[in-house]
């Protein structure tokens, strides 16, 4: 199943798929760099799609799909753009927990695709090496990638 098919068959996302990075807000697009833009298989603004249904939730921002030259299926990059310091990181972790719950319950078709859960810093971010949040991030499978997500043509691993 492709990313687009999975999105269109997911409750609440039926009309959320956009080509390339078109689902991203203008201010967020500079933080995403794909080595081959033709390999982008679409994007979804998950936050906007669930804003009305879950207005008080810590919703995740985006899903971005890419077809790497060494993969036969789309890979989904679940991306949260957020600035942060040691205390704000708790918000990003809550968003990741929301995403994981959502993937296991509503987004089951999307959960079957290979994925990374990534935090991209949209502004100043200070996370000390000994911050307890680092362990919590690892426990939920959340990885911080700096201020720009660079998607290579070939995927490692």
Secondary structure, 3 states (H helix, E strand, C coil): CCHHHHHHCCCCCCCCCECCCCCCCHHHHCCEEECCHHHEEEEEEHHHHCCCCCCCCCCCCEEEEECCCCCCCCEEEEEEECCECCCCHHHHHHHHHHHHHHHHHCCHHHHCCEEEEEEECCCCECCCCCCCHHHHHHHHCEEECCCCEEECCCCCC
